[in-house]
Amino acid sequence: MGKYQQEWKQMLQKEEAFKDWQIRPSGGDLLIRVPEDTDMDVLKMQFSDLIGPIAPLIKSAKATLKFYVGNTNEADFIFTLN
């Protein structure tokens, strides 16, 4: 796991708002499983606003990172951070 990816994982896991999220690395990306009762359409629209405040706290060199987000074993959407 790359340092940038690792920092994102750690920061997301520290946030109280994401305490029910299961976050794990996969290659150079992050797989995020949210609770089954999550409204995935709303989460997809609000995802950048939710993780945006964390971005300035990441100290590692920026790299492209994909977040595969879903409430089942398959991703409902992919968010790419450049």
N, C-alpha and C positions, 0 to 999 in steps of 0.2 A: 504494500500500500504506500502510495506516495505521500510526502509530507503535507501537501496541500489538501489532498483527499482526507488524510488523517485529522488535520485540523478542523475541517468542516464536520466530520463525524463527531469529534469531541465537542465542538461548540453546539451542534444540534442536540446532542445528548444532555448537555448541561441545562438547556432551556426548559423551563417548567411547562411551557405550552406544547412541547414535543415529547413529554415524558412517556406517552403511550405509543410512540413511534418505535418500530424496530429498524435500526439502521445498521447496514453491514456493507463492507466494501465488495466490489466485484470488478476485477481488473483495475482500471483507473477510474471507475465510476462508483456511485453509491446507490444501493438498493434500499428503498424506504417502504416499509409496510406500515400502513396506518390502520387504526381500528376499522372493523367491518362496517360500522354504522356511519362512517365518514361520507359526507356528500362529496363525491369526487369531482363533480362539475364545479362546485364552489371552490374546492381546494385548488383545482387547476387554475381558476381565474385569480385566486389570491396568493398563489405560491410564491411569486416573486416578492410580494409585499411582506409575506411572513419571514422569508429568509434574508431579505434585503438588509435589515439592521445588523445582521451577523457579518456580512461581507467586510466592512471596515475593520473588524476585529481579527481577521485572518492575516497573519504576518508572513506566511510563506509566499514564494513567488507565484503569481497567478498562472493558472493553467486551465485549459478547457476541462470542465467537469460535468458529467451528465448525472442527473438525479432520476432514477427510475422509480416512480411513485405509484403505489397501488394499495388496494385493501384486500387483495387476494394474492395468489402466487404469481399472477401476471401483472405487469405494469399497466395502469390505466392511462398514464401520460408520462412523457419524458420531458424534463426541463433541462436545457443546456445552459450552463453558465460559462461565458467566454471571458 
